[in-house]
Amino acid sequence: HLGNVVPDASATGDGLQYAVVIDAGSTGSRVHTYRFKPSAKGPELIDDDFHQLKPGLSSFADTPDKGAESLTPLLEAAVARVPASAQSVTTIEVRATAGLRLLPGDKAEDLLAAVRRFLAKYPFTFDDSSVSIMDGADEGAYQWVTINYLIGAMGGPPSQTVAAVDLGGGSVQLAYALPQNTAASAPRGYVRALRGGGAHYHVYVHSHLGYGLMAGRV
């Protein structure tokens, strides 16, 4: 996936690669501006410049343009982090989670449309598919990949990986790697085929919408 979102290092001017991701969660929005160095095995993470703010996009369900504008501090932080020579080739993605999944009618799509219009004011590259609501199962799967990548477990057998429990504001996700024979007997739709570190994994993943930390208080 990194090969699809980070630019060629020769195009950035400093030999590094950048990617900007905004996590539009239930309780707030966060920006991650990643720096990578190219290697024979693919991009290697150098660091992650992180900023956050509250409230989340779903708080602007009736005022979508204000919701998009609320991301201004995060976008300005990303602009400050990415060198000017790399901005036009650096991708930006906005992935909303359970807060928008819980909105009624067209309110979620109105917010996403407003964010797409607002992003056009910034120098990063994106298309309509770059701004979307992430499926709960995808959210859990990416969380599992992230944790196991960061602890250096990717590439080993399933028994050497760790489970991931993502307790968000509006939902909770559970993900863990299964032995191949167990994965074959799992209920349909509960197992994702993932690849990382040169290995293939069968990951059980399920999202429980409405069971997040804030949703549980209602």
Backbone as a chain_set.jsonl record, in Angstrom:
{"seq": "HLGNVVPDASATGDGLQYAVVIDAGSTGSRVHTYRFKPSAKGPELIDDDFHQLKPGLSSFADTPDKGAESLTPLLEAAVARVPASAQSVTTIEVRATAGLRLLPGDKAEDLLAAVRRFLAKYPFTFDDSSVSIMDGADEGAYQWVTINYLIGAMGGPPSQTVAAVDLGGGSVQLAYALPQNTAASAPRGYVRALRGGGAHYHVYVHSHLGYGLMAGRV", "coords": {"N": [[0.836, -1.205, 0.0], [2.016, 1.211, 0.688], [3.528, 1.824, -1.523], [1.701, 2.954, -3.179], [0.995, 5.375, -2.081], [3.183, 6.972, -1.339], [5.47, 9.306, -2.781], [7.878, 9.031, -5.516], [11.217, 9.104, -4.44], [13.038, 10.63, -5.838], [11.603, 12.718, -6.775], [11.075, 14.498, -4.766], [13.038, 16.238, -3.908], [14.634, 16.233, -1.56], [15.396, 13.647, -1.3], [13.858, 12.076, 0.331], [10.68, 10.546, 1.208], [7.212, 11.352, 1.46], [4.041, 11.275, 3.158], [0.695, 12.176, 3.843], [-1.782, 11.736, 6.217], [-5.029, 12.054, 7.383], [-6.819, 11.288, 10.161], [-10.034, 11.099, 10.757], [-11.706, 10.901, 13.372], [-14.177, 9.809, 15.857], [-14.11, 11.362, 18.185], [-12.328, 13.359, 17.647], [-10.014, 14.9, 15.287], [-7.011, 13.903, 13.635], [-3.735, 14.482, 12.368], [-1.267, 12.794, 10.551], [1.906, 13.149, 9.459], [4.025, 11.557, 7.54], [7.448, 10.605, 7.2], [9.591, 8.954, 5.002], [12.387, 6.861, 4.137], [13.783, 5.688, 1.127], [14.305, 2.218, 0.36], [15.681, -1.028, -0.484], [13.768, -2.829, 0.306], [11.474, -1.427, 0.25], [9.652, 1.58, 1.284], [11.017, 2.929, 4.271], [10.02, 3.806, 7.471], [10.799, 6.908, 8.883], [9.937, 8.957, 10.705], [6.985, 10.299, 12.35], [5.041, 13.023, 12.199], [2.838, 14.354, 14.38], [-0.373, 15.706, 15.018], [-3.304, 16.89, 16.703], [-6.837, 17.609, 17.13], [-9.934, 18.745, 18.598], [-13.488, 19.299, 18.257], [-14.565, 16.163, 16.626], [-15.177, 15.497, 13.098], [-17.817, 14.616, 12.847], [-19.227, 16.176, 14.595], [-19.969, 18.341, 13.196], [-22.178, 17.847, 11.658], [-24.43, 19.228, 10.691], [-23.349, 21.456, 9.591], [-21.459, 21.284, 7.264], [-19.41, 22.682, 5.803], [-18.123, 24.175, 7.769], [-17.138, 22.081, 9.205], [-15.217, 21.034, 7.45], [-13.484, 23.238, 7.373], [-12.562, 23.135, 9.956], [-10.403, 21.515, 9.928], [-8.229, 23.009, 9.309], [-5.933, 23.756, 11.069], [-4.595, 21.288, 11.162], [-3.959, 20.763, 8.5], [-2.308, 22.933, 7.956], [-0.185, 22.309, 9.611], [0.779, 20.047, 8.311], [1.598, 21.174, 5.874], [3.686, 22.76, 6.816], [5.457, 20.799, 7.566], [6.149, 19.234, 5.322], [8.531, 19.62, 2.784], [8.567, 22.387, 0.47], [9.3, 21.65, -2.102], [8.408, 19.076, -2.26], [5.693, 19.012, -1.896], [3.725, 19.039, -3.969], [3.79, 16.492, -4.986], [3.168, 14.896, -2.941], [0.933, 12.734, -1.397], [-2.335, 13.069, 0.074], [-4.593, 11.744, 2.4], [-7.852, 11.388, 3.709], [-9.462, 9.744, 6.175], [-12.408, 8.83, 7.495], [-14.074, 7.575, 10.437], [-16.024, 5.702, 12.781], [-17.647, 7.773, 13.771], [-18.709, 9.163, 11.545], [-19.876, 7.025, 10.266], [-22.063, 6.564, 11.804], [-23.796, 8.642, 11.322], [-26.968, 9.934, 10.182], [-28.852, 9.602, 7.068], [-27.782, 11.707, 4.377], [-25.792, 13.102, 5.61], [-23.14, 12.376, 6.28], [-21.903, 12.043, 3.758], [-22.177, 14.637, 2.785], [-20.423, 15.999, 4.455], [-17.988, 14.793, 3.696], [-17.834, 15.629, 1.024], [-17.55, 18.374, 1.399], [-15.057, 18.43, 2.636], [-13.441, 17.495, 0.54], [-13.64, 19.64, -1.266], [-12.407, 21.602, 0.261], [-9.802, 20.641, 0.573], [-8.75, 21.112, -1.905], [-7.633, 23.597, -1.828], [-5.126, 23.329, -0.939], [-1.651, 22.27, -1.434], [-1.226, 19.534, -1.8], [-1.553, 16.249, -3.334], [-4.502, 14.565, -4.405], [-7.479, 12.562, -4.895], [-11.027, 12.018, -5.446], [-11.483, 9.562, -4.188], [-9.677, 9.621, -2.176], [-10.743, 10.7, 0.069], [-12.774, 9.447, 2.375], [-15.132, 7.26, 4.094], [-13.917, 4.941, 6.28], [-14.288, 1.465, 6.224], [-15.306, -0.518, 8.987], [-14.061, -3.04, 9.332], [-11.798, -2.77, 7.735], [-10.533, -0.78, 9.175], [-9.831, -2.142, 11.53], [-8.114, -4.087, 10.433], [-5.985, -2.565, 9.333], [-5.049, -1.445, 11.678], [-4.024, -3.692, 12.949], [-1.942, -4.378, 11.174], [-0.346, -2.065, 11.443], [0.492, -2.079, 14.198], [1.918, -4.51, 14.362], [3.861, -4.074, 12.441], [5.289, -1.955, 13.639], [6.377, -3.147, 15.932], [8.072, -4.925, 14.826], [7.191, -7.46, 14.079], [6.152, -8.299, 11.67], [6.429, -10.585, 9.037], [7.151, -12.784, 10.441], [5.892, -15.96, 11.832], [2.305, -16.489, 12.402], [1.971, -16.957, 15.156], [3.858, -15.361, 16.361], [3.014, -12.817, 16.11], [1.005, -10.047, 17.338], [-2.212, -9.497, 18.862], [-4.67, -6.978, 18.065], [-6.574, -4.554, 19.634], [-8.741, -2.079, 19.067], [-10.009, 0.506, 20.599], [-12.18, 2.786, 19.885], [-13.971, 5.963, 19.638], [-16.584, 5.602, 18.653], [-16.753, 2.946, 17.899], [-15.462, -0.42, 18.279], [-12.673, -2.387, 17.426], [-11.445, -5.629, 16.717], [-8.644, -7.621, 16.051], [-6.669, -10.335, 14.93], [-4.064, -12.654, 14.023], [-4.58, -15.76, 12.376], [-3.899, -19.314, 12.371], [-3.509, -21.068, 9.263], [-5.182, -23.326, 8.889], [-7.18, -22.899, 10.768], [-8.269, -20.499, 9.877], [-9.585, -21.285, 7.58], [-11.95, -22.389, 8.476], [-13.354, -20.337, 9.56], [-16.105, -18.008, 10.032], [-17.747, -16.696, 7.123], [-16.475, -13.708, 5.723], [-15.165, -12.764, 7.938], [-12.423, -12.961, 7.952], [-9.414, -11.585, 6.831], [-7.144, -11.506, 4.13], [-3.882, -10.672, 4.377], [-0.717, -9.073, 3.713], [2.666, -8.782, 4.603], [6.042, -7.866, 5.325], [7.057, -9.798, 3.669], [5.566, -12.04, 4.164], [2.467, -13.924, 4.257], [-0.734, -13.477, 5.701], [-3.603, -14.635, 7.517], [-6.075, -12.878, 8.833], [-8.24, -12.568, 11.479], [-10.835, -10.312, 11.778], [-13.023, -7.951, 13.153], [-15.514, -5.468, 13.469], [-17.246, -3.675, 15.926], [-19.809, -1.767, 15.785], [-20.948, 1.115, 17.48], [-20.128, 0.384, 19.977], [-18.028, 1.768, 21.005], [-15.904, 3.889, 23.092], [-17.088, 6.446, 23.666], [-19.643, 6.107, 22.578], [-20.611, 4.108, 24.203], [-21.219, 5.442, 26.496], [-23.544, 6.73, 26.15]], "CA": [[0.0, 0.0, 0.0], [2.879, 2.388, 0.735], [3.964, 2.15, -2.873], [0.651, 3.724, -3.844], [0.736, 6.671, -1.456], [4.37, 7.81, -1.191], [6.038, 9.657, -4.079], [9.251, 8.635, -5.797], [12.118, 9.976, -3.685], [13.739, 11.544, -6.737], [10.72, 13.837, -7.108], [10.804, 15.336, -3.599], [14.085, 17.238, -3.728], [15.55, 15.928, -0.458], [15.679, 12.221, -1.281], [12.941, 11.382, 1.228], [9.317, 10.389, 0.731], [6.261, 11.875, 2.433], [2.62, 10.968, 3.002], [-0.13, 12.853, 4.851], [-3.028, 11.02, 6.493], [-5.873, 12.631, 8.429], [-7.734, 10.344, 10.798], [-11.205, 11.847, 11.221], [-12.36, 9.998, 14.301], [-15.427, 10.208, 16.502], [-13.897, 12.373, 19.225], [-11.412, 14.387, 17.173], [-9.285, 14.63, 14.046], [-5.561, 13.891, 13.827], [-2.955, 14.399, 11.143], [0.029, 12.131, 10.588], [2.756, 13.457, 8.308], [5.068, 10.539, 7.608], [8.66, 10.695, 6.387], [10.183, 7.657, 4.718], [13.557, 6.804, 3.282], [13.656, 4.539, 0.224], [15.226, 1.098, 0.549], [15.412, -2.146, -1.388], [12.584, -3.528, 0.795], [10.345, -0.503, 0.232], [9.839, 2.744, 2.151], [11.244, 2.702, 5.696], [9.528, 4.949, 8.239], [11.747, 7.681, 9.694], [9.176, 9.511, 11.819], [5.58, 10.654, 12.143], [4.722, 14.295, 12.837], [1.45, 14.123, 14.783], [-1.13, 16.794, 15.645], [-4.711, 16.524, 16.858], [-7.765, 18.638, 17.596], [-11.308, 18.355, 18.894], [-14.19, 18.012, 18.16], [-14.445, 15.429, 15.384], [-15.997, 15.953, 11.967], [-19.236, 14.297, 13.018], [-19.854, 17.249, 15.363], [-20.393, 19.372, 12.238], [-23.1, 17.16, 10.748], [-25.367, 20.178, 10.085], [-22.576, 22.563, 9.015], [-20.314, 20.574, 6.674], [-18.306, 23.567, 5.42], [-17.382, 24.471, 8.995], [-16.41, 20.861, 9.535], [-14.011, 20.998, 6.612], [-12.582, 24.312, 7.82], [-11.987, 22.789, 11.26], [-9.159, 20.782, 9.686], [-7.181, 23.961, 8.923], [-4.673, 23.625, 11.808], [-3.916, 20.051, 10.803], [-3.409, 20.931, 7.157], [-1.191, 23.872, 8.045], [0.926, 21.564, 10.204], [1.336, 19.19, 7.264], [2.314, 22.053, 4.934], [4.932, 23.173, 7.455], [6.351, 19.649, 7.713], [6.601, 18.724, 4.016], [9.244, 20.66, 2.034], [7.815, 22.93, -0.657], [9.649, 20.907, -3.313], [7.759, 17.761, -2.246], [4.258, 19.097, -1.601], [2.846, 18.746, -5.107], [3.808, 15.052, -5.272], [2.827, 14.191, -1.697], [-0.493, 12.411, -1.319], [-3.054, 13.253, 1.331], [-5.793, 10.934, 2.534], [-8.696, 11.644, 4.876], [-10.272, 8.554, 6.435], [-13.324, 8.983, 8.619], [-14.387, 6.289, 11.058], [-17.383, 5.4, 13.237], [-18.454, 8.972, 13.956], [-19.459, 9.422, 10.316], [-20.68, 5.847, 9.938], [-23.281, 6.613, 12.603], [-24.647, 9.774, 10.946], [-28.115, 9.541, 9.363], [-29.076, 10.195, 5.747], [-26.652, 12.122, 3.553], [-24.94, 14.016, 6.374], [-21.741, 11.964, 6.189], [-21.4, 12.339, 2.42], [-22.069, 16.091, 2.679], [-19.168, 16.359, 5.121], [-16.868, 14.358, 2.857], [-17.789, 16.505, -0.145], [-17.008, 19.66, 1.844], [-13.62, 18.228, 2.865], [-12.775, 17.424, -0.771], [-13.548, 21.009, -1.79], [-11.455, 22.356, 1.073], [-8.453, 20.147, 0.301], [-8.284, 21.669, -3.182], [-6.912, 24.841, -1.546], [-3.792, 22.978, -0.454], [-0.801, 21.83, -2.547], [-1.044, 18.093, -1.864], [-2.29, 15.578, -4.413], [-5.551, 13.654, -3.951], [-8.662, 12.477, -5.754], [-12.237, 11.843, -4.631], [-11.382, 8.354, -3.377], [-8.754, 9.865, -1.067], [-11.534, 11.174, 1.212], [-13.844, 8.455, 2.464], [-15.386, 6.615, 5.381], [-13.263, 3.645, 6.321], [-15.063, 0.346, 6.738], [-14.814, -0.934, 10.293], [-13.144, -4.17, 9.207], [-10.528, -2.225, 7.239], [-9.938, -0.061, 10.298], [-9.197, -3.135, 12.382], [-7.023, -4.742, 9.721], [-4.852, -1.646, 9.258], [-4.519, -1.318, 13.03], [-3.208, -4.889, 13.188], [-0.715, -4.236, 10.391], [0.468, -0.996, 12.028], [1.104, -2.506, 15.451], [2.903, -5.557, 14.134], [4.982, -3.439, 11.727], [6.073, -1.137, 14.563], [7.125, -3.985, 16.88], [8.967, -5.791, 14.067], [6.674, -8.823, 14.006], [5.746, -8.661, 10.315], [7.373, -11.497, 8.397], [7.219, -13.993, 11.242], [4.674, -16.778, 11.826], [1.193, -15.873, 13.12], [2.134, -17.083, 16.601], [4.77, -14.326, 16.839], [2.355, -11.515, 15.979], [0.141, -9.716, 18.479], [-3.581, -9.075, 18.558], [-4.92, -5.541, 18.185], [-7.912, -4.13, 20.043], [-8.818, -0.642, 18.824], [-11.181, 1.069, 21.263], [-12.41, 4.134, 19.408], [-15.078, 6.664, 20.264], [-17.876, 5.09, 18.217], [-16.728, 1.513, 17.621], [-14.282, -1.137, 18.755], [-12.231, -3.37, 16.449], [-10.583, -6.702, 17.205], [-7.961, -8.278, 14.939], [-5.528, -11.182, 15.282], [-3.704, -13.598, 12.967], [-5.005, -17.139, 12.587], [-3.26, -20.366, 11.564], [-4.249, -21.236, 8.012], [-6.25, -24.33, 9.004], [-8.266, -22.283, 11.529], [-8.879, -19.476, 9.032], [-10.455, -21.935, 6.595], [-13.243, -22.727, 9.074], [-13.931, -19.126, 10.159], [-17.309, -17.535, 9.335], [-17.507, -15.913, 5.925], [-16.389, -12.28, 5.893], [-14.472, -12.4, 9.177], [-10.979, -13.148, 7.811], [-8.783, -10.81, 5.77], [-5.822, -11.942, 3.676], [-2.973, -9.537, 4.426], [0.668, -9.403, 3.428], [3.625, -7.842, 5.166], [7.322, -8.449, 5.657], [7.307, -10.97, 2.836], [4.73, -13.153, 4.605], [1.027, -13.808, 4.071], [-1.453, -13.74, 6.942], [-5.06, -14.677, 7.563], [-6.351, -12.112, 10.047], [-9.622, -12.411, 11.92], [-11.08, -8.908, 12.116], [-14.439, -7.602, 13.23], [-15.794, -4.158, 14.056], [-18.51, -3.607, 16.656], [-20.261, -0.384, 15.699], [-21.783, 1.535, 18.589], [-19.565, -0.096, 21.237], [-16.853, 2.545, 21.324], [-15.849, 4.477, 24.428], [-18.076, 7.509, 23.816], [-20.969, 5.55, 22.278], [-21.037, 3.31, 25.347], [-21.654, 6.331, 27.583], [-24.853, 7.306, 25.83]], "C": [[0.868, 1.252, 0.0], [3.327, 2.805, -0.659], [2.953, 2.986, -3.63], [0.498, 5.124, -3.291], [1.973, 7.54, -1.271], [4.977, 8.086, -2.556], [7.413, 9.051, -4.276], [10.192, 9.621, -5.12], [12.829, 10.986, -4.579], [12.909, 12.775, -7.06], [10.538, 14.818, -5.963], [11.878, 16.369, -3.31], [15.066, 16.923, -2.622], [15.859, 14.444, -0.332], [14.802, 11.421, -0.34], [11.559, 11.313, 0.597], [8.35, 10.79, 1.844], [4.848, 11.364, 2.116], [1.867, 11.63, 4.145], [-1.447, 12.088, 4.99], [-3.762, 11.733, 7.615], [-6.866, 11.578, 8.884], [-8.882, 11.147, 11.397], [-12.048, 10.937, 12.096], [-13.602, 10.576, 14.947], [-15.227, 11.372, 17.453], [-12.981, 13.501, 18.782], [-10.761, 13.978, 15.872], [-7.792, 14.738, 14.321], [-4.888, 13.834, 12.471], [-1.642, 13.699, 11.443], [0.769, 12.524, 9.312], [3.98, 12.56, 8.411], [6.248, 10.909, 6.717], [9.236, 9.293, 6.242], [11.504, 7.841, 3.985], [13.429, 5.571, 2.396], [14.677, 3.465, 0.562], [14.833, -0.016, -0.397], [14.146, -2.896, -0.986], [11.331, -2.658, 0.744], [10.577, 0.633, 1.197], [10.019, 2.344, 3.62], [10.868, 3.965, 6.464], [10.652, 5.596, 9.047], [11.033, 8.241, 10.922], [7.775, 9.89, 11.37], [5.322, 11.942, 12.913], [3.217, 14.306, 13.102], [0.848, 15.363, 15.443], [-2.587, 16.366, 15.724], [-5.535, 17.718, 17.326], [-9.125, 18.016, 17.859], [-12.211, 19.542, 18.603], [-13.96, 17.334, 16.808], [-15.372, 15.966, 14.306], [-17.486, 15.707, 12.186], [-19.971, 15.349, 13.848], [-20.394, 18.359, 14.465], [-21.383, 18.795, 11.225], [-24.043, 18.117, 10.028], [-24.675, 21.372, 9.452], [-21.307, 22.0, 8.363], [-19.142, 21.471, 6.285], [-17.466, 23.953, 6.642], [-16.584, 23.252, 9.446], [-15.124, 20.754, 8.744], [-12.997, 22.04, 7.073], [-11.93, 23.993, 9.16], [-10.659, 22.048, 11.112], [-7.982, 21.698, 9.38], [-5.894, 23.808, 9.731], [-3.887, 22.364, 11.45], [-3.252, 20.163, 9.434], [-2.225, 21.893, 7.162], [0.033, 23.193, 8.654], [1.591, 20.659, 9.173], [2.129, 20.007, 6.247], [3.667, 22.47, 5.516], [5.943, 22.034, 7.517], [6.931, 19.194, 6.385], [7.316, 19.846, 3.266], [8.445, 21.109, 0.816], [8.074, 22.144, -1.928], [8.935, 19.566, -3.407], [6.246, 17.834, -2.161], [3.369, 18.673, -2.763], [2.811, 17.259, -5.464], [3.485, 14.228, -4.033], [1.324, 13.978, -1.626], [-1.051, 12.749, 0.056], [-4.308, 12.4, 1.293], [-6.533, 11.353, 3.795], [-9.61, 10.436, 5.038], [-11.102, 8.772, 7.69], [-13.702, 7.608, 9.165], [-15.822, 6.288, 11.604], [-18.252, 6.631, 13.429], [-19.294, 9.295, 12.74], [-20.306, 8.225, 9.918], [-22.021, 5.877, 10.672], [-24.227, 7.742, 12.209], [-25.797, 9.322, 10.039], [-28.109, 10.204, 7.985], [-27.797, 10.513, 4.998], [-25.654, 12.999, 4.312], [-23.456, 13.656, 6.256], [-21.166, 12.322, 4.819], [-21.276, 13.844, 2.201], [-20.779, 16.583, 3.333], [-17.965, 15.988, 4.268], [-16.716, 15.25, 1.63], [-17.187, 17.859, 0.224], [-15.503, 19.549, 2.085], [-12.877, 18.17, 1.537], [-12.607, 18.825, -1.365], [-12.476, 21.799, -1.046], [-10.015, 21.918, 0.787], [-7.879, 20.737, -0.986], [-7.52, 22.974, -2.989], [-5.459, 24.583, -1.143], [-2.981, 22.291, -1.563], [-0.661, 20.326, -2.703], [-1.903, 17.47, -2.97], [-3.299, 14.593, -3.826], [-6.608, 13.549, -5.036], [-9.856, 12.178, -4.849], [-12.141, 10.633, -3.704], [-10.443, 8.527, -2.188], [-9.465, 10.327, 0.193], [-12.741, 10.247, 1.326], [-14.055, 8.013, 3.906], [-14.761, 5.229, 5.324], [-14.21, 2.591, 6.891], [-14.457, -0.123, 8.06], [-13.831, -2.08, 10.235], [-11.785, -3.714, 8.674], [-9.786, -1.505, 8.358], [-9.195, -1.034, 11.221], [-8.001, -3.804, 11.729], [-5.792, -3.849, 9.653], [-4.224, -1.428, 10.636], [-3.603, -2.504, 13.343], [-1.881, -4.788, 12.442], [0.215, -3.206, 11.035], [1.206, -1.455, 13.272], [2.198, -3.538, 15.206], [4.088, -5.065, 13.311], [5.89, -2.71, 12.711], [6.872, -1.968, 15.556], [8.039, -4.976, 16.174], [8.501, -7.223, 13.933], [6.284, -9.255, 12.603], [6.833, -9.512, 9.664], [7.523, -12.795, 9.155], [5.945, -14.801, 11.157], [3.562, -16.097, 12.613], [1.357, -15.898, 14.634], [3.049, -16.016, 17.194], [4.201, -12.919, 16.658], [1.476, -11.272, 17.202], [-1.243, -9.324, 17.99], [-3.702, -7.573, 18.746], [-6.369, -5.317, 18.571], [-7.935, -2.611, 19.961], [-10.114, -0.12, 19.436], [-11.313, 2.529, 20.86], [-13.56, 4.797, 20.146], [-16.428, 6.052, 19.927], [-17.916, 3.604, 17.962], [-15.483, 0.899, 18.237], [-13.966, -2.233, 17.738], [-11.294, -4.384, 17.105], [-9.958, -7.391, 16.009], [-6.808, -9.12, 15.463], [-5.322, -12.22, 14.183], [-4.095, -15.014, 13.363], [-4.085, -18.108, 11.849], [-4.127, -20.651, 10.342], [-5.394, -22.229, 8.152], [-7.437, -23.783, 9.8], [-9.005, -21.258, 10.68], [-9.873, -20.085, 8.051], [-11.836, -22.235, 7.156], [-13.93, -21.523, 9.716], [-15.189, -18.701, 9.389], [-16.945, -16.635, 8.154], [-17.489, -14.41, 6.243], [-15.633, -11.831, 7.129], [-12.948, -12.486, 9.057], [-10.478, -12.357, 6.612], [-7.429, -11.421, 5.431], [-4.941, -10.709, 3.585], [-1.551, -10.005, 4.172], [1.567, -8.349, 4.034], [4.92, -8.54, 5.532], [7.651, -9.687, 4.858], [6.477, -12.183, 3.213], [3.257, -12.857, 4.346], [0.32, -14.214, 5.362], [-2.948, -13.823, 6.692], [-5.447, -14.061, 8.899], [-7.845, -12.052, 10.306], [-9.81, -10.953, 12.305], [-12.58, -8.645, 12.117], [-14.593, -6.272, 13.95], [-17.176, -4.175, 14.698], [-18.945, -2.144, 16.722], [-21.192, -0.052, 16.864], [-21.269, 1.092, 19.949], [-18.264, 0.618, 21.598], [-16.993, 3.221, 22.682], [-16.936, 5.534, 24.643], [-19.494, 6.983, 23.566], [-21.507, 4.762, 23.464], [-21.53, 4.15, 26.503], [-23.055, 6.883, 27.37], [-25.972, 6.494, 26.472]], "O": [[0.505, 2.253, -0.618], [3.485, 3.992, -0.941], [3.296, 3.65, -4.607], [-0.072, 5.986, -3.959], [1.836, 8.746, -1.061], [5.002, 7.199, -3.409], [8.044, 8.607, -3.317], [9.995, 10.833, -5.209], [13.183, 12.076, -4.128], [13.438, 13.767, -7.562], [9.918, 15.866, -6.146], [11.642, 17.294, -2.533], [16.232, 17.305, -2.72], [16.506, 14.022, 0.626], [14.977, 10.208, -0.217], [11.301, 11.946, -0.426], [8.636, 10.592, 3.025], [4.517, 11.065, 0.969], [2.34, 11.647, 5.281], [-2.134, 11.828, 4.003], [-3.19, 11.988, 8.674], [-7.648, 11.05, 8.093], [-8.717, 11.801, 12.427], [-12.981, 10.286, 11.625], [-14.028, 11.687, 14.629], [-16.067, 12.269, 17.528], [-12.87, 14.508, 19.481], [-10.931, 12.852, 15.405], [-7.357, 15.556, 15.132], [-5.4, 13.216, 11.537], [-0.989, 13.971, 12.451], [0.295, 12.253, 8.209], [4.856, 12.77, 9.25], [6.075, 11.452, 5.626], [9.356, 8.546, 7.213], [11.717, 8.843, 3.302], [13.007, 4.515, 2.868], [15.786, 3.77, 1.0], [13.782, 0.041, -1.037], [13.511, -3.531, -1.828], [10.252, -3.093, 1.145], [11.605, 0.659, 1.874], [9.266, 1.524, 4.145], [11.339, 5.058, 6.148], [11.362, 4.925, 9.795], [11.474, 8.025, 12.05], [7.429, 9.814, 10.191], [5.378, 11.953, 14.142], [2.416, 14.271, 12.168], [1.465, 15.988, 16.305], [-3.052, 15.572, 14.906], [-5.004, 18.7, 17.846], [-9.425, 16.912, 17.404], [-11.763, 20.685, 18.689], [-13.25, 17.863, 15.953], [-16.246, 16.79, 14.576], [-18.319, 16.504, 11.756], [-21.2, 15.415, 13.813], [-21.171, 19.206, 14.905], [-21.412, 19.217, 10.069], [-24.424, 17.864, 8.885], [-25.332, 22.215, 8.841], [-20.204, 22.221, 8.863], [-17.99, 21.061, 6.422], [-16.242, 24.045, 6.554], [-15.492, 23.38, 10.0], [-14.071, 20.426, 9.289], [-11.801, 21.762, 7.154], [-10.862, 24.521, 9.47], [-9.882, 21.965, 12.064], [-6.858, 21.225, 9.209], [-4.825, 23.735, 9.124], [-2.657, 22.377, 11.438], [-2.124, 19.711, 9.239], [-1.248, 21.68, 6.444], [1.162, 23.474, 8.255], [2.814, 20.516, 9.159], [3.2, 19.59, 5.808], [4.668, 22.528, 4.802], [7.15, 22.274, 7.521], [8.098, 18.804, 6.328], [6.754, 20.932, 3.126], [7.733, 20.313, 0.203], [7.172, 21.982, -2.75], [8.854, 18.976, -4.485], [5.573, 16.818, -2.337], [2.355, 18.008, -2.549], [1.903, 16.813, -6.165], [3.525, 12.998, -4.074], [0.542, 14.917, -1.776], [-0.34, 12.72, 1.06], [-5.001, 12.341, 0.277], [-5.917, 11.637, 4.823], [-10.424, 10.135, 4.165], [-10.573, 8.882, 8.796], [-13.655, 6.608, 8.449], [-16.73, 6.813, 10.96], [-19.47, 6.553, 13.27], [-20.462, 9.661, 12.872], [-21.353, 8.393, 9.293], [-22.998, 5.284, 10.214], [-25.35, 7.801, 12.71], [-25.618, 8.423, 9.216], [-27.454, 11.224, 7.769], [-26.855, 9.721, 4.976], [-24.758, 13.579, 3.699], [-22.612, 14.545, 6.144], [-20.056, 12.849, 4.733], [-20.364, 14.288, 1.504], [-20.122, 17.485, 2.813], [-17.029, 16.776, 4.131], [-15.599, 15.589, 1.239], [-16.408, 18.426, -0.542], [-14.756, 20.476, 1.77], [-11.791, 18.737, 1.416], [-11.55, 19.151, -1.903], [-11.73, 22.571, -1.649], [-9.109, 22.752, 0.764], [-6.662, 20.846, -1.135], [-6.823, 23.414, -3.904], [-4.665, 25.516, -1.022], [-3.558, 21.785, -2.525], [-0.031, 19.874, -3.659], [-2.846, 18.084, -3.469], [-2.995, 13.877, -2.872], [-6.632, 14.343, -5.976], [-9.71, 12.095, -3.629], [-12.646, 10.659, -2.582], [-10.41, 7.683, -1.292], [-8.868, 10.348, 1.269], [-13.625, 10.262, 0.469], [-13.279, 8.339, 4.804], [-15.049, 4.443, 4.421], [-14.851, 2.809, 7.919], [-13.237, -0.121, 8.226], [-12.866, -2.106, 10.998], [-10.745, -4.209, 9.108], [-8.565, -1.607, 8.474], [-8.066, -0.771, 11.634], [-6.992, -4.062, 12.385], [-4.676, -4.314, 9.888], [-3.012, -1.247, 10.748], [-2.536, -2.333, 13.933], [-0.824, -5.075, 13.003], [1.416, -3.441, 11.161], [2.413, -1.246, 13.392], [3.282, -3.447, 15.782], [5.198, -5.576, 13.458], [7.113, -2.826, 12.635], [7.944, -1.541, 15.986], [8.709, -5.777, 16.826], [9.312, -8.118, 13.698], [6.1, -10.447, 12.356], [8.017, -9.185, 9.74], [7.967, -13.798, 8.597], [5.001, -14.389, 10.484], [3.843, -15.209, 13.418], [0.932, -14.97, 15.321], [3.022, -15.787, 18.404], [4.85, -11.938, 17.021], [1.235, -12.179, 17.999], [-1.419, -8.878, 16.856], [-2.933, -6.967, 19.493], [-7.282, -5.825, 17.919], [-7.225, -1.935, 20.705], [-11.189, -0.286, 18.86], [-10.647, 3.402, 21.417], [-14.063, 4.277, 21.142], [-17.314, 5.98, 20.778], [-19.0, 3.038, 17.818], [-14.569, 1.606, 18.662], [-14.863, -2.92, 17.25], [-10.462, -4.031, 17.941], [-10.656, -7.716, 15.049], [-6.056, -8.681, 16.333], [-6.266, -12.617, 13.5], [-3.963, -15.415, 14.519], [-3.543, -17.758, 10.8], [-5.347, -20.491, 10.391], [-6.47, -22.007, 7.597], [-8.579, -24.16, 9.539], [-10.229, -21.157, 10.752], [-10.89, -19.469, 7.73], [-12.801, -22.329, 6.397], [-14.976, -21.673, 10.348], [-15.314, -19.012, 8.205], [-15.952, -15.908, 8.194], [-18.369, -13.904, 6.939], [-15.474, -10.631, 7.348], [-12.248, -12.11, 9.997], [-11.038, -12.443, 5.519], [-6.666, -11.805, 6.317], [-5.22, -9.799, 2.803], [-1.217, -11.17, 4.384], [1.262, -7.158, 3.983], [4.903, -9.679, 5.999], [8.428, -10.533, 5.301], [6.663, -13.255, 2.638], [2.852, -11.701, 4.231], [0.719, -15.168, 6.029], [-3.487, -13.181, 5.791], [-5.189, -14.631, 9.959], [-8.618, -11.561, 9.483], [-9.022, -10.414, 13.081], [-13.304, -9.057, 11.211], [-13.888, -5.99, 14.919], [-18.149, -4.629, 14.096], [-18.511, -1.388, 17.59], [-22.095, -0.82, 17.196], [-21.893, 1.382, 20.97], [-17.487, 0.117, 22.411], [-18.034, 3.146, 23.334], [-17.622, 5.528, 25.665], [-20.434, 7.37, 24.261], [-22.714, 4.745, 23.708], [-22.191, 3.633, 27.404], [-23.671, 7.429, 28.285], [-27.146, 6.828, 26.313]]}, "num_chains": 1, "name": "protein.A"}
